[in-house]
Structure formats: structure tokens, C-alpha cells
Amino acid sequence: MKHKIICIDAGHGGHDSGAVHGKLVEKSLNLTVALALGKALMTAGWNVIYTRKADVFIEINDRVKIAQKAKATLFVSIHHNAGGGVGGEFIYEHETPESERLATEVMKAFKAVGQKAHGVGAYSKEDSKGDNYFGVLRNGSIIGGIGEYAFIDSNADGAKLTPVGLEKEVEAYFNALQAFNK
């Protein structure tokens, strides 16, 4: 196993609900997936660190510090999208070349469980200074990115966010990480 320590970030939390559509609340979906993914990875021999294990708010910079303090070599931030689209995407940390390969594995695994790509699927995003646009990806040299599995405000994607659908999402992340770590 190349990477021994992964930091799983359940996006949002506490007073920051993330996207909400009907009974679907992003912070809750993120936590459910993050905890199930962590459990599966630990069973497979990974050392898993979480940024949160309960419905609490953690500042973006503190999420990064948690990963750095644990000496994580992989970082995956679990999210669910909103805004009327359909499909999944993975925004990768552009300063570490292996992050793009991880993004490719994640998108391949999303497709394998029946989720199509939104737009190009895997991409990086920089700010005007050339830094990672998303603060949680400004983590130094940790390989990783932000996964947006589905749009909670889309009927097509919302139907995938049932308990069985969330199991498929966990399966996709697990398979992608296992394939990446060979």
C-alpha cells in the first residue's frame, strides 16, 4: 500500500448545511458517506483520519490542519452538488500531479456504479494567483480533491441519494481509492 494515511473530509457541518433540497441535506449526506467510506477503508487496512465524525462545523483551514497534522498523504472531501445539474465531478488539487490520476479513478468508479460525469467530470480550478481555488485543497503536498457525487436538487440525481444509492457512492470512492493505491 503506497498511501497509508487518508484524511476523509465530510464537507459542511453544524450551522453550515451546504445544499438543501426537500429532505436532502448535504452536510448529513456527506457525513453518512464519509463515515461509511472510512469504515470500509479501515477494514481494508487503511489508516483513516476524519475532519469530523459528527454534525459540527469545522473551519476550512482547520480541516487542512487536521490532514497535515496526521501526515495524511491523501485527502478526499465528500460533497453533493446543487444548482440544477446532473452527474458527478471531482475537483482535484492541481499542485500534486497524482491528484489528477486520483480524479480519473474516482470518475471511472462513479461511472461503474451508474453515475455519469457532470461536464468534463474531473478538473482542477485555480484562483487568480494560480493557487487552488478551493481553500480545502490548499493543503500543501497532499494528493486529493473534492468529490461532488450528485446534484441533490435534480430529480435524476436525487433518486440516487437513497440508502442503497449512498452505498453505491461509498463503493465508488472505495474502489477508486483501492485502484489508485495499487
Long-range contacts (C-beta under 8 A, 24 or more apart in sequence): 1-45, 1-46, 1-181, 2-181, 2-182, 3-73, 3-74, 3-143, 3-180, 3-181, 4-46, 4-47, 4-73, 5-46, 5-47, 5-48, 5-49, 5-70, 5-71, 5-72, 5-73, 5-74, 6-41, 6-46, 6-47, 6-48, 6-49, 6-72, 6-73, 6-74, 6-75, 6-76, 6-177, 7-49, 7-50, 7-51, 7-66, 7-67, 7-70, 7-72, 7-74, 7-75, 7-76, 7-142, 7-144, 8-34, 8-37, 8-38, 8-41, 8-48, 8-49, 8-50, 8-51, 8-76, 8-78, 9-34, 9-50, 9-51, 9-52, 9-63, 9-67, 9-75, 9-76, 9-77, 9-78, 9-136, 10-34, 10-35, 10-50, 10-51, 10-52, 10-53, 10-78, 11-77, 11-78, 11-79, 11-136, 11-146, 12-57, 12-79, 13-52, 13-54, 13-55, 13-56, 13-57, 13-58, 14-55, 14-56, 14-57, 14-58, 15-57, 16-57, 18-79, 18-80, 19-80, 19-81, 19-82, 19-152, 19-153, 20-152, 21-82, 21-152, 21-153, 21-158, 22-158, 24-80, 24-152, 24-158, 24-161, 26-79, 26-80, 26-82, 26-152, 27-55, 28-55, 29-80, 29-152, 29-161, 29-166, 30-78, 30-79, 30-80, 31-55, 32-166, 33-78, 33-149, 33-166, 33-169, 33-170, 33-173, 34-78, 36-166, 36-167, 36-170, 37-76, 37-78, 37-170, 37-173, 37-174, 40-170, 40-174, 41-174, 41-177, 44-174, 44-178, 46-177, 60-135, 60-136, 61-135, 63-136, 64-135, 64-136, 64-138, 64-139, 64-140, 67-139, 67-142, 68-139, 68-140, 68-142, 72-142, 73-142, 73-143, 74-102, 74-142, 74-143, 74-144, 74-177, 74-181, 75-136, 75-137, 75-139, 75-142, 75-143, 75-144, 75-145, 76-144, 76-145, 76-146, 76-147, 76-173, 76-177, 77-136, 77-137, 77-144, 77-145, 77-146, 77-147, 78-147, 78-149, 78-173, 79-146, 79-147, 79-148, 79-149, 80-148, 80-149, 80-150, 80-151, 80-152, 80-161, 81-118, 81-148, 81-149, 81-150, 81-151, 81-152, 81-157, 82-151, 82-152, 82-153, 83-151, 83-153, 84-151, 84-153, 84-154, 85-118, 85-119, 85-151, 85-154, 86-116, 86-118, 86-151, 86-154, 86-156, 86-157, 87-115, 87-116, 87-117, 87-118, 87-119, 87-121, 87-150, 87-151, 87-157, 88-115, 88-116, 88-117, 88-118, 88-121, 88-147, 88-148, 88-149, 88-150, 89-117, 89-118, 89-119, 89-120, 89-121, 89-122, 89-123, 89-147, 89-148, 90-121, 90-122, 90-145, 90-146, 90-147, 90-148, 91-122, 91-123, 91-124, 91-125, 91-134, 91-137, 91-145, 91-146, 91-148, 92-122, 92-123, 92-124, 92-137, 92-144, 92-145, 93-124, 93-132, 93-137, 93-139, 93-142, 93-143, 93-144, 93-145, 94-124, 94-125, 94-126, 94-132, 95-132, 95-141, 96-141, 96-142, 96-143, 96-144, 98-143, 99-124, 99-143, 99-144, 99-145, 100-124, 101-180, 102-143, 102-144, 102-145, 102-176, 102-177, 102-180, 103-145, 105-176, 105-177, 105-179, 105-180, 106-145, 106-147, 106-172, 106-173, 106-176, 108-176, 108-179, 109-171, 109-172, 109-173, 109-175, 109-176, 109-179, 110-149, 110-172, 110-176, 112-172, 112-175, 113-168, 113-169, 113-171, 113-172, 114-160, 114-168, 115-149, 115-150, 115-160, 115-168, 115-169, 115-172, 118-148, 118-151, 147-173
